[in-house]
């Protein structure tokens, strides 16, 4: 499949962007309802860890996959599945 990496990176970035937007909106809601919700430090550690992990995953994807010249459907499916599972993780956690 002759597709430029910039198109694939844009698609993957949209999925990661949706995950980050969902996470940040949930964190903002937690902060707004600070007095109504019982907070645990473990949840906040996991939330910060997941935010940093999303940046690290995206950076790794960009660093590793930008050198690929010929894209197969398996490569694209793997990246899409990995990003979708990461979004699902964010959706379930937050």
N, C-alpha and C positions, 0 to 999 in steps of 0.2 A: 504494500500500500504506500503510495507516494504522497505522504502528508507531512507538511513541515512541523517541526517540533513546537513552533510557536502556537499553532492551533491546538495541539494537544495540551500544551502547558496552560493555555487559556481555559480550556475545558476543565482540567484538573484544578486550576486555581479557583474556578467558580464553585466547585464542590467544597474545597477547603474554605473558601470565603463564606459559604452558607453555614458551615460548621462553626466558624469563628463568630459570625453574626449571631447565631443561636446561643452560643456560649456566653457571649458578652451581654446579650439581652437578658438572659437568665441571671447572670451575676448582678446586673443592674437592678433587676427586680428583687433579688435577695437583699441588696443594700438598701433599697427603698423601703422594704418591709423588715428592717433590722430588728425592731422591737417585737414584732409578732412571731418571728421564727426563731426557734432554738438553733443556734449555730454550733457546729462541731469543727474543730481545727483540722480534722482529717479530711473533711469535705473540701475545705479551702486549699489544702495542700494538693489534693487531687485535681482541683480545678486549675490551679496555677500550673501544675505539671502537665495537664492536657493542653493548655494553651501553648506552653513552650514546646511540647511534643509536636503539635501541629506545625509550628514554624520549622522545627527540625526536620520533620518528614517532608515538607514541601521543599526545603533546601536540598535535602538528599535526593529527592526525585529529580529536581532540576539539575543537580550536579552529575547524577549518574546517567540519566536518560537523554540529555541534550546532545550526546555524542553519537546517538543511534542515527544512522543514515536511512536504513530501510526498515520501515515499521511493518510488523506482521499483525494480524488480527489478535494473536495471542498476547503480544506486548500491550496493545491497546486495551484488551479485555482485562489483563492483569492490573494495569494502572487504574482503570475505571473501577474494578472490584475493590482494590485496596483503598481507593479514595472513598468509595461508597460505604465500605465497612467502617472507615474512620468517622465518616459523618454519622453513621448509625450509632457508633460508640458515644459520640457527643450528644446525640439526641436522647439516648437512654440515660446517660449520666446526668445531664442537666434537665 
